Amino acid sequence: MQTFLLVCDLKNEPEAIQAYVQCHRQVDTVILESIRDAGILEMSIYRWSNRLSMVLHTSDDFSFEKKAKLDLANPKVQEWEAFLGQYQTNLPGTPPNWRWALTEKIFSFTS
């Protein structure tokens, strides 16, 4: 199993933040199936203010390239991403229309 942490910023507007949260209360089964088909075993999104953190636990053969290919071939996923994009904004220092950025693991502790 692989674990990834990605971050994303929402527009710093209360309405945008609330709308984004509301969208995730009932995610369409087609979207959930696409997540599963990409090899994602577990996905959680956390929010602090307008900053989001997404934790992914994936199969060993998961790749972001494979997921991107599957997403491009799925009109429902494209529609979902475009819809959510209206609430998101670029992280500082990222290219235009860059939403989720992969973080670097710098520490780990196991007891």
Secondary structure as the mmCIF struct_conf table of DSSP 4:
data_model
#
loop_
_struct_conf.conf_type_id
_struct_conf.id
_struct_conf.beg_label_comp_id
_struct_conf.beg_label_asym_id
_struct_conf.beg_label_seq_id
_struct_conf.end_label_comp_id
_struct_conf.end_label_asym_id
_struct_conf.end_label_seq_id
STRN STRN1 GLN A 2 LEU A 10
BEND BEND1 ASN A 12 ASN A 12
HELX_RH_AL_P HELX_RH_AL_P1 PRO A 14 CYS A 23
TURN_TY1_P TURN_TY1_P1 HIS A 24 ARG A 25
BEND BEND2 GLN A 26 GLN A 26
HELX_RH_AL_P HELX_RH_AL_P2 THR A 29 ASP A 37
TURN_TY1_P TURN_TY1_P2 ALA A 38 GLY A 39
STRN STRN2 ILE A 40 TRP A 48
TURN_TY1_P TURN_TY1_P3 SER A 49 ASN A 50
STRN STRN3 ARG A 51 THR A 58
TURN_TY1_P TURN_TY1_P4 ASP A 60 ASP A 61
HELX_RH_AL_P HELX_RH_AL_P3 PHE A 64 LEU A 72
TURN_TY1_P TURN_TY1_P5 ALA A 73 ALA A 73
HELX_RH_AL_P HELX_RH_AL_P4 PRO A 75 GLY A 85
TURN_TY1_P TURN_TY1_P6 GLN A 86 TYR A 87
STRN STRN4 GLN A 88 THR A 89
HELX_LH_PP_P HELX_LH_PP_P1 ASN A 90 LEU A 91
TURN_TY1_P TURN_TY1_P7 PRO A 92 GLY A 93
HELX_LH_PP_P HELX_LH_PP_P2 THR A 94 PRO A 95
TURN_TY1_P TURN_TY1_P8 PRO A 96 ASN A 97
STRN STRN5 ALA A 101 LEU A 102
#
